[in-house]
């Protein structure tokens, strides 16, 4: 088996040191018919490796591609390359314009060019002109928006950095005759950065179906490249009664930017196979504290985050002063496209997979519970056991205890809020739960399915008998009569003032 390139983003290093490389060169080749591209993807999704691969292609390093698809498909003409990764610029210790200026000086020195100008933007322009004297220039910019994203909670500094970037990228507007190829990656598409206002020919391929699999690992690629690692994982888990391949799919597959090509996060897969243990690898690599803060400030519930259908234009461009939570969750990879309706021009967003759904929910719940992650995890484990053993009284007792620690936001519909927390908890425990299910006579609040029992649940403030009666009167339970599992009716009374479950009633259907 080849070595796994965990943490490596340099294409040359990966190839030269016999690391595993998933061949994406056919997708890259398809881009060469165009010239100017922008691609948005979340962190740790292969953007930097993609840029590095393009760099070696345009530098004409043919031997690196000897066993790859593209090897005999191009003429290997060498081009000067300007490669800038904003994730490596030291703009926090110095000003952004100084960091950019230093990077341009370094690139110029590598090409043995002496620049005469001092201002970072004119330096950039001069470098392009000088390099183009031999061949047209290739510009590869990775994480263009990082100096903005890093200061998303400091709007003034973010705006200041945005102004610097606007001047820097404005050079590209009149550089067409000097350029062979321009490729820019980032997380967000900020409207006031000049690449999106001045470069009218910049093609955004973020949700283009032809580029949907440009980064990430497809199901077929998993089979083609990772089979030995999967078998090793199966050996380790052989004493447990689980289908390892199915667990890989449910835990990690599901990212998509067209609703058709579904992907694995490469960082997660590399960790999984390197450590031979299932874990929340991608989520643990970055804690979304700012997102949690927004959720609390904007009074979102879990119902507001899942299965959201929006017009594609919602995600066209962003204003730093007014980024919606849903937009941020999509950009950062906590939500992904599950369906793309071309006729209506809408996309439906949801969590990519179980890893993100459960880890995000636990983090959200712990955040609502004053950041007590350890306490929350311990309580969730006890709840899992209670539900598995159908000890609903114990489960509701623990849930009521959890409610006490949650400072609910100032919203009008407090019953909906507690309903959403109930749903959030059960879903993160890994049980099958559906909410607000339509029937002929009404809408069921919740249906919880365990191995042995189906619980039809109705929430009523102050009256559990009324809740049970509503289930019976509207015959909600009849929908599940053909199921072999036992069906039980559960009425729950939330005491929203004292933040607890005041009462519950459980009856057989």
Residue pairs with C-beta under 8 A, 6 or more apart in sequence:
1 228
1 229
1 232
2 18
2 19
2 20
3 17
3 18
3 19
3 20
4 19
4 20
4 229
4 270
4 273
4 274
5 14
5 19
5 20
5 21
5 270
6 267
6 270
6 271
6 274
8 14
8 19
8 49
9 48
9 49
9 52
10 49
10 52
11 21
11 49
11 52
11 53
11 55
11 56
11 64
12 52
12 56
12 61
12 64
13 19
14 20
14 21
14 49
15 21
15 64
16 64
20 225
21 68
22 217
22 221
22 225
22 266
23 68
23 69
24 46
24 50
24 53
24 214
24 215
25 53
25 57
25 65
25 68
25 69
25 70
26 69
26 70
27 211
27 213
27 214
28 50
28 53
28 54
28 57
28 70
28 214
29 69
29 70
29 73
29 74
30 210
30 211
31 37
31 183
31 205
31 211
32 74
32 181
34 203
35 179
35 180
35 181
35 182
35 201
36 182
36 199
36 201
36 202
36 203
37 182
37 183
37 184
37 202
37 203
37 204
37 205
38 184
38 185
38 186
38 189
38 195
38 196
38 202
38 203
38 204
38 205
38 206
39 47
39 50
39 183
39 184
39 185
39 204
39 205
39 206
39 211
39 214
39 215
40 185
40 186
40 187
40 188
40 189
40 204
40 206
40 331
41 47
41 185
41 187
41 206
41 215
41 216
41 257
41 333
42 187
42 331
42 332
42 333
43 187
43 285
43 286
43 332
43 333
44 265
44 266
44 267
44 282
44 285
45 215
45 216
45 255
45 265
45 266
45 267
45 333
46 215
46 216
46 266
47 142
47 143
47 185
47 215
48 85
48 87
48 142
48 143
48 185
50 185
50 214
50 215
51 83
51 85
51 140
51 142
51 183
51 185
54 138
54 140
54 181
54 183
55 81
55 83
55 138
55 140
56 64
56 65
57 65
57 70
57 74
58 78
58 79
58 81
58 138
58 180
58 181
59 78
59 79
59 81
60 76
60 77
60 78
60 79
62 71
62 76
65 71
77 135
78 135
79 135
79 136
79 137
79 138
79 180
79 181
80 111
80 131
80 132
80 134
80 135
80 137
80 138
81 137
81 138
81 139
81 140
82 107
82 127
82 128
82 131
82 137
82 138
82 139
82 140
83 107
83 140
83 141
83 142
84 100
84 103
84 107
84 140
84 141
84 142
85 141
85 142
85 143
86 141
86 142
86 143
86 144
86 145
86 146
86 147
87 142
87 143
87 146
89 96
89 99
89 100
89 103
89 147
90 99
91 98
91 99
91 100
91 147
91 161
92 150
95 164
96 147
96 160
96 161
96 164
96 165
97 120
97 164
97 168
98 120
100 120
100 124
100 164
100 168
101 118
101 119
101 120
101 123
104 115
104 120
104 123
104 124
104 127
105 115
105 123
107 127
108 114
108 115
108 123
108 127
108 130
111 130
111 131
113 127
113 130
113 131
115 123
115 126
115 127
115 130
116 126
117 123
117 125
117 126
120 164
120 167
120 168
121 167
121 168
121 170
121 171
122 171
124 168
124 171
125 171
125 175
128 137
128 139
128 171
128 175
128 178
128 179
129 178
131 137
131 178
132 178
132 179
135 180
136 178
136 179
136 180
137 178
137 179
137 180
138 179
138 180
138 181
138 182
139 172
139 179
139 181
139 182
139 183
140 183
141 182
141 183
141 184
141 185
142 185
143 185
143 186
143 187
144 165
144 169
144 184
144 185
144 186
144 193
144 195
145 165
145 186
145 187
145 188
145 190
145 193
146 186
147 161
147 164
147 165
148 158
148 161
148 162
148 165
148 188
148 190
148 193
148 320
149 187
149 188
151 157
151 158
151 161
152 158
152 290
152 320
152 323
153 290
155 320
155 321
158 320
159 320
162 190
162 192
162 193
162 320
165 193
165 194
166 192
166 193
166 194
167 194
169 193
169 194
169 195
169 198
169 199
170 194
170 198
172 179
172 182
172 194
172 195
172 198
172 199
173 194
173 198
173 199
176 201
182 202
184 195
184 202
187 331
187 332
188 318
188 323
188 331
189 196
189 204
189 206
189 315
189 316
189 317
189 318
190 196
190 317
190 318
190 319
190 320
191 197
191 317
191 318
191 319
192 319
192 320
195 202
196 202
196 317
205 211
205 214
206 257
207 257
207 258
207 312
207 315
207 337
207 340
207 347
208 257
208 258
209 258
209 260
209 261
211 257
212 256
212 257
212 258
212 260
212 261
213 261
213 263
215 263
215 266
216 255
216 263
216 264
216 265
216 266
217 225
217 226
217 263
217 264
217 265
217 266
217 269
218 261
218 262
218 263
218 264
219 249
219 253
219 262
219 264
222 230
222 248
222 264
222 269
226 269
226 273
229 273
230 244
230 245
230 248
230 273
232 273
232 276
233 244
233 248
233 272
233 273
233 276
234 244
234 245
236 276
236 277
237 244
247 278
248 272
250 353
250 354
251 278
251 353
251 354
251 355
252 264
252 265
252 268
252 269
252 272
252 353
252 354
252 355
253 262
253 263
253 264
253 353
254 262
254 263
254 336
254 338
254 351
254 352
254 353
254 356
255 262
255 263
255 264
255 265
255 333
255 336
255 352
255 353
256 262
256 263
256 336
256 337
256 338
256 352
257 336
257 337
258 337
258 340
259 337
259 338
259 339
259 340
259 347
259 348
260 340
265 282
265 333
265 352
267 281
267 282
267 285
268 281
268 282
268 355
271 279
271 281
272 278
272 279
272 281
280 355
280 358
280 359
281 355
282 333
282 355
282 356
283 355
283 356
283 359
283 360
283 363
284 359
287 363
288 332
288 334
288 360
288 363
290 328
291 325
291 328
291 329
291 332
291 334
292 363
292 364
292 367
294 300
294 325
294 328
295 305
295 325
295 364
295 367
296 367
296 368
296 409
298 325
299 409
299 410
299 411
300 325
301 416
301 417
301 420
301 421
302 361
302 364
302 420
302 421
302 423
302 424
302 427
303 416
303 420
303 423
303 435
303 436
305 325
305 326
305 329
305 335
306 350
306 351
307 338
307 348
307 349
307 350
308 326
308 335
308 348
308 349
308 350
309 339
309 346
309 347
309 348
309 349
310 326
310 346
310 347
310 349
311 345
311 346
312 345
312 346
312 347
313 345
314 324
314 326
314 327
315 327
315 330
315 347
318 327
318 331
326 335
326 349
329 335
329 349
330 336
330 349
333 352
333 356
334 351
334 352
334 356
334 360
335 349
335 350
335 351
335 352
336 349
336 350
336 351
336 352
337 347
337 348
337 349
338 348
338 349
338 350
339 347
339 348
340 346
340 347
340 348
341 347
341 348
351 357
351 360
354 430
357 427
357 428
358 427
358 428
358 430
361 424
361 425
361 427
361 428
362 373
362 376
362 377
362 380
362 428
363 373
364 424
365 376
365 380
365 402
365 421
365 424
365 425
365 428
366 372
366 373
366 376
366 377
368 406
368 407
368 421
369 375
369 376
369 402
369 405
369 406
370 405
370 407
372 405
375 405
376 402
379 398
379 401
379 402
380 425
380 428
380 429
382 394
382 398
383 395
383 398
383 399
383 425
383 429
384 429
384 430
386 392
386 394
386 395
386 398
387 395
387 426
387 429
387 431
387 448
387 450
388 450
388 451
390 450
390 452
390 453
392 455
392 490
392 504
392 506
393 504
396 492
396 501
396 504
399 422
399 425
399 501
400 500
400 501
402 425
403 418
403 421
403 499
403 500
403 501
404 499
404 500
406 421
406 499
408 414
408 417
408 418
408 496
408 499
409 417
411 417
414 494
414 496
415 459
415 461
415 494
415 496
417 496
418 459
418 494
418 496
419 435
419 445
419 446
419 459
419 494
422 446
422 459
422 492
423 433
423 435
423 446
426 433
426 446
426 448
427 433
431 448
431 449
431 450
432 448
432 449
432 450
433 446
433 447
433 448
433 449
434 446
434 447
435 445
435 446
436 443
436 444
436 445
436 446
437 443
437 444
437 447
437 479
439 474
439 475
439 476
439 479
441 474
441 475
441 476
442 470
442 474
442 476
444 456
444 457
444 458
444 471
444 476
444 479
445 457
445 458
445 459
446 455
446 457
446 458
446 459
447 454
447 455
447 456
447 457
447 480
448 454
448 455
448 457
449 455
449 485
450 485
451 485
452 485
452 486
453 485
453 486
453 487
453 488
454 480
454 483
454 485
454 486
454 487
454 488
455 488
455 489
455 490
456 471
456 476
456 477
456 480
456 487
456 488
456 489
456 490
456 509
457 490
457 491
457 492
458 467
458 468
458 470
458 471
458 476
458 489
458 490
458 491
458 492
459 467
459 491
459 492
459 493
459 494
460 466
460 467
460 470
460 491
460 492
460 493
461 493
461 494
461 495
461 496
462 493
462 502
463 493
464 491
464 492
464 493
464 503
464 504
464 505
465 491
465 505
466 491
467 491
467 492
467 493
467 505
468 489
468 491
468 505
468 507
470 476
471 477
471 489
471 491
472 489
477 487
477 489
477 509
480 487
480 509
481 487
486 508
487 508
487 509
488 506
488 507
488 508
488 509
489 506
489 507
489 508
489 509
490 504
490 505
490 506
491 504
491 505
491 506
492 501
492 503
492 504
493 501
493 502
493 503
493 504
494 500
494 501
494 502
495 501
495 502
